[in-house]
Amino acid sequence: MTHNTPLSPRPRPLHDLADGRRPLMTVAQLRAHGVSAAETNEQCRPGGPWQQLLPNVVLLHPGPPTSEERLHAVLLYAARDRGPGTASAAAPGVSVSVPVQPGGEQPRVPAYAEAMITGLAALTLHGFSSTPPLPSLDLIDVLVPRLRRLRTTGCARVVRTAALPTAVELTGVPVAPVARALADAVAELTDPGTVRRLLTEAVRGGHCEPAAVVRELNRARLLSRPHVVDAVDSLVAEGRALAEQRLYRMVREHGLPEPVWNVDLRLPGGPHLGGVDAFWPEHAVALELDTRAHRTREDDAAWAEHARKREHLERLGITVVHLTPRKLRDCPEHQAAVVRTALMAAGDREPAAYVVVLPR
């Protein structure tokens, strides 16, 4: 033996592994600690100190697992094994080693490769009040790439996707973003009331915008289900009401002149020019909220009509300011500055055509 020959790690006694700090380990991790498959099977016998919670995932204590242990067991089951020399999925308290990069810095490697919690469990972790508590969920949805060879088993229900979203870490657990988790939950639900409550809470609770939710529902091909379409109609109405409240608040809090709200514009004795959400007659500035939740073929015609209306108004000398609910939510100061700039610029423009303003 030379001084450069690495020493093999000494296997830890079984009782040291089950010390409470590592409640879950994969069979591969146990083998790396010197525990053979035969020893693992012996420990997991009926009435033994360990139990196989999911294929290749061992719970190192008897009795039912906690909600946290179930979540991590599902992730351990679904996470991709990146092979020797790289970090593998690890349960809470299980350390992993990664190759040291040039310069001596270790890269930050996700604990679970290509796996994240989704569906109802993810919504509960996001703080939804209308979802069941984790202990009452018989199945925990886990999102993995489409080509992974995994099957639904035990408490793990496998959900596949062509492209994994960026996970959000909540309580140390990688979780799908709200819109994606919501779509995966709705895919398994048939009760219209439950679907409507989930979608409403997503918007009313400020978890995400209606457009993001409907985009994911459309991507999952769920908008052909009548109870989902009905819930989406309620969702869009809820989102528009919130956007209008934010618009009113923006005008008040940033000292903008009070407009006339929700009006139709017409040429005297002429055609209908269209409705706007706010209009400043003295400045010839109109404001529109884009609360359309998604783009479909039917929306293409509506969008073309919307573009024609905007062009017509601008040809008449009316400036049209276009705002989205997300902009109002995320940067109301900037949106107020956009509106104020349009109002201040009115004096530098040619006088606009006279239009009739009617309640909408």
C-alpha positions in Angstrom: 0.0 0.0 0.0 1.3 3.4 -0.9 0.5 6.7 0.8 -1.7 7.6 -2.2 -4.0 4.6 -1.8 -7.3 5.8 -0.4 -8.7 3.9 2.6 -12.0 2.3 2.1 -14.6 3.6 4.5 -15.4 1.3 7.3 -19.0 0.1 7.2 -21.1 1.6 10.0 -23.0 -0.8 12.4 -26.7 -1.1 11.6 -27.7 0.4 14.9 -25.7 3.5 14.0 -27.6 4.0 10.7 -30.9 3.9 12.5 -30.0 6.7 14.9 -32.9 9.0 14.0 -30.7 11.4 12.0 -31.3 9.4 8.8 -34.8 8.2 8.7 -34.8 7.3 5.1 -32.1 5.7 2.8 -32.1 4.1 -0.6 -30.9 0.6 -1.0 -27.9 2.0 -2.9 -27.0 4.3 0.0 -27.3 1.4 2.4 -25.0 -0.7 0.2 -22.5 2.2 0.2 -22.5 2.0 4.0 -21.7 -1.7 3.8 -25.2 -3.1 4.3 -25.8 -5.9 1.9 -29.1 -6.6 0.2 -29.6 -9.7 2.4 -29.0 -7.6 5.6 -31.5 -5.0 4.3 -34.1 -7.7 3.6 -33.6 -9.1 7.1 -34.0 -5.7 8.8 -37.2 -5.1 6.7 -38.9 -8.4 7.6 -42.4 -8.2 9.1 -42.0 -6.9 12.6 -38.4 -5.9 12.0 -36.8 -2.5 12.9 -36.9 -1.2 9.3 -39.5 -1.2 6.6 -39.5 -0.8 2.8 -41.7 2.2 2.2 -41.3 2.2 -1.6 -39.2 0.2 -4.0 -35.6 0.7 -3.1 -36.5 3.2 -0.3 -36.1 2.0 3.3 -37.5 3.7 6.4 -35.1 3.1 9.2 -37.6 2.8 12.0 -40.8 0.8 12.7 -44.2 2.4 12.8 -46.0 4.7 10.4 -43.9 7.3 8.6 -44.5 11.0 9.2 -45.8 13.3 6.5 -42.3 14.7 5.9 -40.9 11.1 5.6 -43.5 10.2 3.1 -42.7 13.3 1.0 -39.0 12.5 1.0 -39.6 8.8 0.4 -41.6 9.7 -2.8 -38.8 12.0 -3.9 -36.1 9.4 -3.2 -38.1 6.8 -5.2 -38.5 9.2 -8.2 -35.1 11.0 -8.2 -32.7 10.1 -10.9 -29.6 8.2 -9.8 -26.7 10.2 -11.4 -24.3 7.3 -11.0 -21.0 7.0 -9.1 -18.9 10.1 -8.5 -21.9 12.4 -8.4 -24.4 13.3 -5.8 -27.4 11.0 -5.5 -30.8 11.7 -4.0 -30.5 12.0 -0.2 -33.0 12.0 2.6 -33.0 14.7 5.3 -29.7 14.4 7.2 -28.1 12.2 4.5 -25.0 13.9 3.2 -23.9 13.5 -0.4 -20.5 14.0 -1.9 -19.8 15.8 -5.2 -16.7 16.1 -7.3 -14.6 19.1 -6.3 -14.3 21.6 -9.1 -11.1 23.4 -10.1 -10.5 26.1 -7.6 -11.7 24.0 -4.7 -15.3 25.0 -4.8 -18.1 22.4 -4.6 -21.1 23.0 -6.9 -24.5 23.3 -5.4 -26.3 20.1 -6.5 -30.1 19.6 -5.9 -30.8 16.9 -3.4 -33.3 15.3 -5.7 -32.5 15.1 -9.4 -35.4 15.5 -11.9 -38.2 15.0 -9.3 -40.5 17.4 -7.5 -43.8 17.2 -5.5 -46.8 18.4 -7.5 -50.6 18.1 -7.3 -52.6 18.5 -4.0 -49.6 17.8 -1.8 -47.7 20.6 -3.5 -50.6 23.0 -3.1 -50.8 22.2 0.6 -47.1 23.0 0.9 -47.7 26.3 -0.9 -50.2 27.1 1.8 -53.6 26.4 0.3 -56.3 26.1 2.8 -58.8 24.3 0.5 -56.5 21.3 0.0 -56.4 18.3 2.4 -53.7 18.1 5.0 -50.7 16.0 4.1 -51.5 13.1 6.5 -54.9 12.5 4.8 -53.5 12.1 1.3 -53.3 8.5 0.2 -51.2 9.4 -2.8 -48.5 12.0 -3.3 -47.9 13.2 -6.8 -44.4 13.5 -8.0 -43.4 15.2 -11.3 -40.7 13.5 -13.4 -39.5 13.8 -17.0 -41.7 11.9 -19.5 -39.1 9.3 -20.5 -38.3 8.2 -16.9 -39.1 4.5 -16.4 -41.1 4.7 -13.2 -44.5 3.4 -12.2 -47.1 4.6 -9.7 -46.7 2.5 -6.6 -47.5 2.7 -2.9 -48.1 6.3 -1.9 -46.2 7.7 -5.0 -48.2 8.6 -8.0 -46.0 9.4 -11.0 -46.9 12.4 -13.1 -44.9 12.9 -16.3 -44.0 16.0 -18.2 -42.1 16.8 -21.4 -40.3 19.7 -19.7 -39.8 20.0 -15.9 -40.6 23.5 -14.5 -38.2 25.2 -12.1 -39.0 23.8 -8.6 -39.7 26.0 -5.6 -38.1 24.8 -2.3 -40.6 24.7 0.5 -39.6 23.3 3.9 -36.6 21.6 2.2 -38.8 19.9 -0.4 -38.7 20.7 -4.2 -42.2 21.6 -5.2 -43.8 22.4 -8.5 -44.9 26.1 -9.1 -48.5 26.7 -8.1 -49.9 26.9 -11.7 -48.3 23.5 -12.6 -49.3 21.9 -9.3 -52.8 23.1 -9.8 -53.1 21.7 -13.3 -51.8 18.3 -12.0 -54.3 18.4 -9.2 -57.2 19.3 -11.4 -56.4 16.4 -13.8 -57.3 14.0 -11.0 -60.4 15.8 -9.8 -64.0 15.4 -11.0 -65.9 17.4 -8.4 -66.8 20.9 -9.9 -66.9 22.5 -6.5 -63.5 21.4 -5.5 -62.0 22.5 -8.8 -63.6 25.9 -8.5 -62.4 26.4 -4.9 -58.8 25.5 -5.8 -58.8 27.9 -8.8 -60.4 30.7 -6.9 -58.0 30.4 -4.0 -55.0 30.4 -6.4 -56.0 33.8 -7.6 -57.7 35.3 -4.5 -54.9 34.2 -2.3 -52.3 35.9 -4.6 -50.5 32.6 -5.4 -50.6 33.2 -9.2 -52.3 35.1 -12.0 -55.3 33.6 -13.9 -53.3 33.6 -17.1 -50.6 31.3 -15.7 -53.3 28.9 -14.4 -55.3 28.7 -17.6 -52.1 28.4 -19.6 -51.2 25.2 -17.6 -54.7 23.9 -17.9 -54.6 24.4 -21.6 -51.2 22.7 -21.9 -52.6 19.8 -20.0 -55.6 19.6 -22.3 -58.1 20.0 -19.5 -60.1 22.8 -21.0 -62.3 20.3 -22.8 -63.8 19.2 -19.5 -67.0 21.1 -18.8 -66.5 21.4 -15.1 -63.0 22.8 -15.7 -64.3 25.3 -18.2 -67.0 26.5 -15.7 -64.3 26.9 -13.1 -62.1 28.9 -15.5 -65.0 31.3 -16.2 -65.2 32.0 -12.5 -61.4 32.3 -12.3 -61.3 34.9 -15.1 -64.0 36.9 -13.5 -62.2 36.7 -10.1 -59.0 37.8 -11.8 -60.6 40.7 -13.5 -62.2 41.9 -10.3 -58.8 41.8 -8.5 -57.1 43.6 -11.4 -59.8 46.4 -11.4 -59.3 46.8 -7.6 -55.6 47.2 -8.2 -56.2 49.7 -10.9 -58.5 51.8 -8.6 -55.9 51.6 -5.9 -53.1 52.7 -8.3 -55.0 55.8 -9.4 -55.8 56.8 -5.8 -52.4 56.0 -4.1 -50.3 57.6 -6.9 -52.3 60.8 -7.2 -53.5 60.4 -10.7 -56.5 62.4 -12.0 -59.8 60.5 -11.5 -60.9 59.1 -14.9 -64.4 58.0 -15.9 -64.5 54.2 -15.4 -65.7 51.4 -17.6 -67.1 53.4 -20.5 -68.0 53.0 -24.2 -66.6 55.4 -26.8 -68.5 56.4 -29.9 -68.1 59.0 -32.7 -71.0 61.5 -32.7 -73.7 59.9 -34.9 -71.1 57.3 -35.9 -69.9 53.8 -35.1 -69.1 52.3 -31.8 -65.4 52.6 -31.1 -65.2 50.1 -28.2 -65.2 49.9 -24.5 -62.3 50.9 -22.2 -61.6 50.4 -18.5 -60.7 54.1 -17.8 -60.8 57.3 -19.9 -59.5 60.8 -19.2 -61.5 63.0 -21.6 -59.5 66.2 -21.0 -56.3 64.3 -22.0 -57.7 61.9 -24.6 -56.1 59.0 -22.8 -57.8 55.6 -22.6 -56.6 52.6 -20.5 -57.3 49.0 -21.1 -56.7 46.0 -18.9 -55.7 42.8 -20.7 -57.3 40.1 -18.5 -57.6 37.4 -21.2 -56.3 34.3 -19.6 -55.0 32.3 -22.6 -54.7 32.3 -26.4 -56.7 30.0 -28.5 -57.8 30.1 -32.1 -61.0 31.9 -31.0 -58.9 34.4 -29.2 -57.0 35.2 -32.4 -60.0 36.9 -33.9 -60.7 38.7 -30.6 -57.1 39.9 -30.5 -57.3 41.1 -34.1 -60.5 43.1 -33.3 -58.8 44.5 -30.2 -55.8 45.7 -32.3 -58.1 47.3 -34.9 -60.0 49.2 -32.1 -56.7 50.4 -30.6 -55.4 51.6 -34.0 -58.7 53.4 -34.7 -58.6 55.2 -31.4 -55.0 56.3 -31.9 -55.8 57.6 -35.4 -58.4 59.7 -33.7 -55.7 61.1 -31.5 -56.6 59.1 -28.4 -53.6 57.5 -26.6 -54.3 53.9 -25.5 -52.4 52.6 -22.4 -52.3 48.9 -22.2 -51.8 47.2 -18.7 -51.8 43.6 -17.6 -52.9 42.3 -14.1 -49.3 41.1 -13.4 -47.8 44.5 -14.1 -50.4 46.1 -11.8 -49.5 43.6 -9.1 -45.8 43.6 -9.4 -44.9 47.2 -10.2 -47.8 49.6 -9.7 -45.4 52.5 -9.3 -44.0 52.0 -12.8 -47.5 51.6 -14.3 -48.7 54.8 -12.6 -45.6 56.6 -14.2 -46.6 55.2 -17.6 -50.2 56.6 -17.2 -48.9 60.0 -15.9 -46.5 60.3 -18.8 -49.3 59.7 -21.2 -51.5 62.3 -19.5 -48.6 64.9 -19.4 -47.9 64.3 -23.1 -51.5 65.3 -24.1 -50.6 69.0 -24.3 -47.9 68.3 -27.0 -50.3 66.4 -29.3 -52.8 67.6 -31.8 -56.3 67.9 -30.3 -58.1 64.6 -30.5 -61.4 64.0 -32.3 -64.5 64.5 -30.2 -66.0 61.3 -29.0 -69.1 60.5 -27.0 -68.6 58.8 -23.7 -71.3 56.4 -22.5 -71.6 54.1 -19.5 -70.7 50.5 -20.3 
